[in-house]
Amino acid sequence: MTKRMDGGHYLTAVLQVIKNLRDKNSHQLVADHCESLGHALPSNCMVRNNTPLTLDKTGGFRSKGRETVAAVARGNEDEMSTIIRAWDGMYRKRIIVTPNVALTKPHYVELRTPSFLTDQHLVDAFGKVPYTLNPPKTTLERLNILLSSVGIQPVE
């Protein structure tokens, strides 16, 4: 789910974690696997030659402070590139300490017109409004209550 906006949340994806990789080479293993299948690398796969997205294609510019929003509003490419290089450097340092990568299976992905969830949808499914940026593990039953409440096919 995305963060809270417009008095509710938007359900953008339901992903099942298939495997957690926690090795220092996790990102390279994922890159090799994606390349062997002919898939594009995820933008958060931190390997050489996998360049970051431009600032306007990230959600970060909405939440990273006034300077970032101002740079985007001005269309200042140098400022935006500096911000992206700083973020990319921060993530590359982070994977040295925490190289974890979750391999996932998508059950639902809708980035253009995601389903809107009210707090009541969440309470009905989970008994409370859970932290949604990185949601906690849940049961299939609770997930399907949530999905059916907004007309999405249940996960089997």
C-alpha positions, -999 to +999 in steps of 0.1 A: +000+000+000+010+036-004+012+061+024-019+078+036-033+104+012-067+120+007-081+106+039-073+070+031-048+047+014-042+034-021-037-003-026-010-005-053+002-040-049-002-073-031+031-092-031+039-126-016+075-129-004+089-161-019+124-159-005+145-135+015+181-132+003+204-119+030+238-125+015+263-097+007+259-107-030+220-107-029+216-077-053+240-092-078+222-126-076+189-109-083+205-089-112+219-121-127+186-139-124+166-111-140+191-108-168+190-146-174+152-143-178+154-112-200+137-090-174+146-054-167+163-049-134+142-034-106+153+002-099+161-008-063+185-035-073+218-019-063+243-032-089+268-015-112+252-001-144+217-001-129+211+037-129+185+052-106+152+066-119+150+103-125+136+123-096+103+130-113+097+092-116+101+087-078+077+092-050+105+108-030+101+143-043+068+145-026+082+137+009+118+147+010+115+183+020+110+217+005+143+219-013+135+187-033+100+199-042+114+233-052+140+217-075+113+197-092+090+227-095+118+247-110+127+218-134+163+223-124+180+192-138+213+199-120+196+201-086+175+170-093+205+150-104+224+160-073+194+148-051+193+115-070+230+109-067+228+116-030+199+091-025+216+065-047+248+068-027+228+065+006+212+033-007+245+018-019+259+024+016+228+009+032+232-024+013+266-029+027+251-031+062+217-046+051+220-064+018+185-080+021+164-085-011+129-100-010+120-121-040+082-117-045+053-130-065+028-104-075-008-112-069-021-077-077-004-046-091-022-014-101-001+017-102-022+039-125-057+036-108-051+019-075-081+010-053-088+035-025-090+021+010-106+038+039-096+033+075-128+013+078-117-012+051-085-017+071-103-021+104-127-045+090-099-067+076-072-063+103-090-051+134-070-018+133-053+005+109-019-011+105+013+006+095+010+005+057+043+017+042+058-017+049+028-037+061+032-064+087+028-101+078-009-111+078-030-141+072-045-150+038-080-148+053-075-112+065-059-102+032-088-116+012-113-098+034-095-066+025-093-074-012-130-085-015-141-052+002-127-033-028-137-058-055-103-074-061-100-111-067-090-131-036-056-147-034-056-185-033 
